[in-house]
Amino acid sequence: MLSRILDFARELLAEAIPAGGTAIDATAGNGHDTLFLTSCTGPAGKVYSFDIQEQALHNTAARLKEAGAAAELIQDSHENAASYIKEAAIDAAVFNLGYLPGSDKTITTTSSSTIQAIKSLLEKLRPGGRIVIVVYYGHPEGMQEKDALLPFAASLPQEEVKVLRYEFINQRNSPPFVLAVEKR
Ligand SMILES: C[S@@+](CC[C@H](N)C(=O)[O-])C[C@H]1O[C@@H](n2cnc3c(N)ncnc32)[C@H](O)[C@@H]1O
């Protein structure tokens, strides 16, 4: 069976993150992805998790605590993520775009900061590392973000990165899709 969108995103991440590795959650939200990344890196690795909302980091901290896992939680825009990373290189980063489920829908990711964050994290990515982006475009800002992200991703030089789009094209209601960027 074809993998579902979120499962496929995780498969791509798990393949790129070794035990002891370094991974970034660019949109912490409720912490599901942060917790998943910690399961990939294991206790010997490092996960940095960013969100602009205090509530998101609070929810993420609670989820990690319940699972007995740890990550560095940072309340700042992912545009600035690279400046917090102490390691020389990262194995992977994940973006789950959109708004915090169950919260203010006007606080959402935007194309300009998302693209800036991808650019700076690409510089930190090790060869063979991956940036995985789950794009939700069923809301107005999401549609604008998708319309800016796709040409940006398609324009990345093929000598430096491979870019994949994984999408079910016969589903109703603007289902999310995956963009993945792998460094050569
Ligand atoms: C769809 S949610 C993420 C879901 C999350 N990955 C999870 O596992 O629960 C998107 C999150 O991105 C956050 N966000 C929006 N703009 C951001 C930015 N510039 N930098 C970091 N986080 C941002 C929102 O506050 C929201 O919590």
Ligand as a Chemical Component Dictionary entry (heavy atoms), coordinates in Angstrom:
data_LIG
# 
_chem_comp.id                   LIG 
_chem_comp.type                 NON-POLYMER 
_chem_comp.pdbx_formal_charge   0 
_chem_comp.three_letter_code    LIG 
# 
loop_
_chem_comp_atom.comp_id 
_chem_comp_atom.atom_id 
_chem_comp_atom.alt_atom_id 
_chem_comp_atom.type_symbol 
_chem_comp_atom.charge 
_chem_comp_atom.model_Cartn_x 
_chem_comp_atom.model_Cartn_y 
_chem_comp_atom.model_Cartn_z 
_chem_comp_atom.pdbx_ordinal 
LIG C1  C1  C 0  0.777 22.567 11.853 1  
LIG S1  S1  S 1  1.528 23.181 13.298 2  
LIG C2  C2  C 0  2.858 22.037 13.572 3  
LIG C3  C3  C 0  2.427 20.678 14.083 4  
LIG C4  C4  C 0  3.537 19.959 14.800 5  
LIG N1  N1  N 0  4.647 19.635 13.935 6  
LIG C5  C5  C 0  3.108 18.744 15.600 7  
LIG O1  O1  O 0  3.759 17.693 15.492 8  
LIG O2  O2  O -1 2.149 18.849 16.367 9  
LIG C6  C6  C 0  2.431 24.608 12.723 10 
LIG C7  C7  C 0  3.156 25.363 13.809 11 
LIG O3  O3  O 0  4.059 26.277 13.174 12 
LIG C8  C8  C 0  4.206 27.374 14.042 13 
LIG N2  N2  N 0  4.832 28.500 13.321 14 
LIG C9  C9  C 0  4.237 29.426 12.543 15 
LIG N3  N3  N 0  5.162 30.283 12.049 16 
LIG C10 C10 C 0  6.363 29.878 12.553 17 
LIG C11 C11 C 0  7.698 30.369 12.423 18 
LIG N4  N4  N 0  7.963 31.425 11.661 19 
LIG N5  N5  N 0  8.680 29.703 13.073 20 
LIG C12 C12 C 0  8.418 28.611 13.837 21 
LIG N6  N6  N 0  7.156 28.112 14.001 22 
LIG C13 C13 C 0  6.154 28.740 13.363 23 
LIG C14 C14 C 0  2.814 27.631 14.552 24 
LIG O4  O4  O 0  2.833 28.390 15.739 25 
LIG C15 C15 C 0  2.286 26.191 14.724 26 
LIG O5  O5  O 0  2.427 25.782 16.059 27 
# 
loop_
_chem_comp_bond.comp_id 
_chem_comp_bond.atom_id_1 
_chem_comp_bond.atom_id_2 
_chem_comp_bond.value_order 
_chem_comp_bond.pdbx_ordinal 
LIG C1  S1  SING 1  
LIG S1  C2  SING 2  
LIG S1  C6  SING 3  
LIG C2  C3  SING 4  
LIG C3  C4  SING 5  
LIG C4  N1  SING 6  
LIG C4  C5  SING 7  
LIG C5  O1  DOUB 8  
LIG C5  O2  SING 9  
LIG C6  C7  SING 10 
LIG C7  O3  SING 11 
LIG C7  C15 SING 12 
LIG O3  C8  SING 13 
LIG C8  N2  SING 14 
LIG C8  C14 SING 15 
LIG N2  C9  SING 16 
LIG N2  C13 SING 17 
LIG C9  N3  DOUB 18 
LIG N3  C10 SING 19 
LIG C10 C11 SING 20 
LIG C10 C13 DOUB 21 
LIG C11 N4  SING 22 
LIG C11 N5  DOUB 23 
LIG N5  C12 SING 24 
LIG C12 N6  DOUB 25 
LIG N6  C13 SING 26 
LIG C14 O4  SING 27 
LIG C14 C15 SING 28 
LIG C15 O5  SING 29 
# 
